C-alpha cells in the first residue's frame, strides 16, 4: 500500500466510525441520557391532617383525615407490603394494591370500603397530629421512599405543599408488579 492509499483508508475508517457513533447516539432512548423519567416515582403528594369541622371522632370526621399517595411515573407500582407511618409509630400496611401510572390513592384514617382510589385504615382515632407530625412512606424493603413533615406552630406549613419539610429516600424502588386490587391493613 502506498502512503496515499493508507491515508485514504484511514479517512474512510474515521468516517465510518463517526457515522456509527451518530447512528448509535440517535438510537438511544431518551431516558438513557438521564433527562427522562426513571420508572415509577411514588410520593406523598398531599396531606389532610386536620379534618375540617369540630374534630369529633365520628367515622366521617376520621375519613376527612387522609394522606394522598401519587405515582407520577408511567408504570404501575405494586404497593403490597408498603407502609405509611407517623412519628408516634402508628403504621398502615398496604395489601393487594396496585397504583397505576399517573394515579393517586388516598389513605383515609377511618373505616370504609377500599377501592383503587381510596383505602381505609379502619381506625377509631385520629392518626395525624394537627400541630406537628411526619408521614413516612416505605417500600416493601422498608426503605424510605418519601416523607413529609409539618409544624403548624413554627413554620406555618400546612403539609399540603412541598416546601422545605419534604424529603425523599435514597431509594425510589418499587414492588415486583404482581398483585391486583385494593387492600388494607394496619398495625
C-alpha positions as CSV (number, residue, x, y, z in Angstrom):
1,X,0.0,0.0,0.0
2,X,1.2,3.4,-0.9
3,X,1.2,6.4,1.5
4,X,-1.8,7.8,-0.4
5,X,-3.8,4.6,-0.1
6,X,-3.0,4.4,3.6
7,X,-4.2,8.0,4.2
8,X,-7.4,7.3,2.2
9,X,-8.1,4.1,4.2
10,X,-7.7,6.0,7.5
11,X,-10.1,8.7,6.3
12,X,-12.7,6.1,5.3
13,X,-12.3,4.3,8.7
14,X,-12.6,7.5,10.6
15,X,-15.7,8.5,8.6
16,X,-17.3,5.0,9.2
17,X,-16.6,5.3,13.0
18,X,-18.1,8.8,13.1
19,X,-21.2,7.6,11.2
20,X,-21.6,4.6,13.5
21,X,-21.3,6.9,16.6
22,X,-24.0,9.2,15.3
23,X,-26.4,6.3,14.5
24,X,-25.8,4.8,17.9
25,X,-26.5,8.0,19.7
26,X,-29.7,8.6,17.8
27,X,-30.9,5.1,18.6
28,X,-30.5,5.5,22.4
29,X,-33.8,6.0,24.3
30,X,-34.4,9.5,25.7
31,X,-34.1,8.2,29.3
32,X,-30.6,6.8,28.8
33,X,-29.2,10.3,28.7
34,X,-30.6,11.0,32.2
35,X,-33.1,13.6,31.1
36,X,-36.2,11.4,31.1
37,X,-38.2,9.8,34.0
38,X,-36.5,6.8,35.5
39,X,-39.5,4.5,36.1
40,X,-42.2,4.8,38.7
41,X,-42.0,7.7,41.1
42,X,-44.2,7.3,44.1
43,X,-44.5,10.1,46.6
44,X,-46.7,11.6,49.3
45,X,-48.4,14.3,47.3
46,X,-50.8,15.8,49.8
47,X,-51.8,15.5,53.5
48,X,-55.1,16.5,55.1
49,X,-54.0,16.1,58.7
50,X,-56.6,18.4,60.3
51,X,-60.1,17.2,59.5
52,X,-62.4,20.0,58.7
53,X,-65.1,20.7,61.3
54,X,-65.0,20.3,65.0
55,X,-62.9,17.1,65.1
56,X,-65.5,14.7,66.6
57,X,-64.3,11.1,66.3
58,X,-67.1,10.2,64.0
59,X,-66.2,8.0,61.1
60,X,-67.0,10.8,58.7
61,X,-64.6,13.1,60.5
62,X,-61.9,10.4,60.7
63,X,-62.2,9.9,56.9
64,X,-61.6,13.6,56.3
65,X,-58.1,13.0,57.6
66,X,-56.1,11.4,54.8
67,X,-52.7,11.1,53.1
68,X,-52.5,11.1,49.3
69,X,-50.0,8.9,47.5
70,X,-49.2,9.6,43.9
71,X,-47.4,7.6,41.2
72,X,-46.1,10.2,38.8
73,X,-44.4,7.6,36.6
74,X,-45.9,5.7,33.6
75,X,-45.5,2.2,35.1
76,X,-47.8,0.7,37.7
77,X,-46.3,0.0,41.1
78,X,-47.3,-2.9,43.4
79,X,-47.8,-1.3,46.9
80,X,-48.2,-4.7,48.6
81,X,-46.4,-4.5,52.0
82,X,-45.5,-0.8,51.6
83,X,-46.1,1.1,54.8
84,X,-47.3,4.6,55.8
85,X,-46.4,5.7,59.3
86,X,-46.4,8.7,61.6
87,X,-43.9,10.0,64.2
88,X,-45.6,8.0,67.0
89,X,-45.1,4.7,65.2
90,X,-48.7,4.1,64.0
91,X,-48.3,2.1,60.8
92,X,-50.6,1.3,58.0
93,X,-49.6,-1.5,55.7
94,X,-50.9,-1.7,52.1
95,X,-52.2,-5.1,50.9
96,X,-53.1,-6.1,47.4
97,X,-53.0,-2.6,45.9
98,X,-51.5,-1.7,42.5
99,X,-51.1,2.0,41.9
100,X,-51.3,2.6,38.1
101,X,-49.0,5.2,36.4
102,X,-50.1,8.8,36.8
103,X,-52.6,7.7,39.5
104,X,-53.3,8.7,43.1
105,X,-54.8,6.9,46.1
106,X,-56.0,8.4,49.4
107,X,-55.3,6.7,52.6
108,X,-58.2,7.6,55.0
109,X,-57.9,7.1,58.8
110,X,-61.5,5.8,59.4
111,X,-63.5,2.8,58.4
112,X,-64.6,2.3,54.8
113,X,-64.6,0.1,51.7
114,X,-61.3,0.0,49.8
115,X,-61.3,1.0,46.1
116,X,-58.5,1.7,43.7
117,X,-58.8,5.4,44.6
118,X,-59.4,5.3,48.4
119,X,-58.2,2.9,51.1
120,X,-59.1,2.9,54.7
121,X,-57.0,2.3,57.9
122,X,-60.1,1.2,59.8
123,X,-59.1,3.2,62.9
124,X,-61.4,4.7,65.5
125,X,-59.0,7.5,66.5
126,X,-57.1,10.2,64.6
127,X,-53.6,9.3,63.4
128,X,-52.1,12.6,62.3
129,X,-51.2,15.3,64.9
130,X,-52.7,18.6,63.8
131,X,-49.7,20.6,65.2
132,X,-46.6,18.6,64.3
133,X,-46.1,15.3,62.6
134,X,-44.3,13.4,59.9
135,X,-45.7,11.0,57.3
136,X,-43.2,8.4,56.1
137,X,-43.8,6.1,53.1
138,X,-41.6,3.0,52.9
139,X,-41.4,0.3,50.2
140,X,-41.7,-3.4,50.7
141,X,-37.9,-3.5,51.5
142,X,-38.5,-1.0,54.4
143,X,-36.6,1.7,52.6
144,X,-37.9,5.3,52.9
145,X,-39.5,6.4,49.6
146,X,-40.8,9.7,50.8
147,X,-41.5,11.8,53.9
148,X,-43.4,15.0,54.5
149,X,-43.5,16.9,57.8
150,X,-45.5,19.8,59.2
151,X,-45.2,22.1,62.2
152,X,-48.1,24.5,62.2
153,X,-46.8,26.4,65.2
154,X,-43.3,27.3,63.8
155,X,-43.2,27.1,60.1
156,X,-46.8,27.9,59.0
157,X,-46.6,25.0,56.5
158,X,-49.8,23.0,56.4
159,X,-48.3,19.9,55.0
160,X,-50.1,20.4,51.7
161,X,-47.2,21.9,49.9
162,X,-43.7,20.6,49.3
163,X,-41.8,23.4,51.0
164,X,-38.6,22.6,52.9
165,X,-40.2,20.0,55.0
166,X,-40.1,17.3,52.3
167,X,-37.6,14.5,52.0
168,X,-37.1,11.7,49.6
169,X,-35.4,8.5,50.5
170,X,-32.3,7.5,48.6
171,X,-34.2,4.5,47.1
172,X,-37.2,5.0,45.0
173,X,-37.6,1.3,44.4
174,X,-40.9,-0.3,43.7
175,X,-42.7,-3.6,44.1
176,X,-42.5,-6.5,41.7
177,X,-45.6,-5.6,39.8
178,X,-47.7,-8.5,40.9
179,X,-51.0,-8.2,42.7
180,X,-54.4,-6.9,42.0
181,X,-57.0,-4.7,43.5
182,X,-57.2,-2.7,46.7
183,X,-56.4,-3.8,50.1
184,X,-55.6,-2.5,53.6
185,X,-54.1,-3.3,56.9
186,X,-52.6,-1.6,60.0
187,X,-50.5,-2.3,63.0
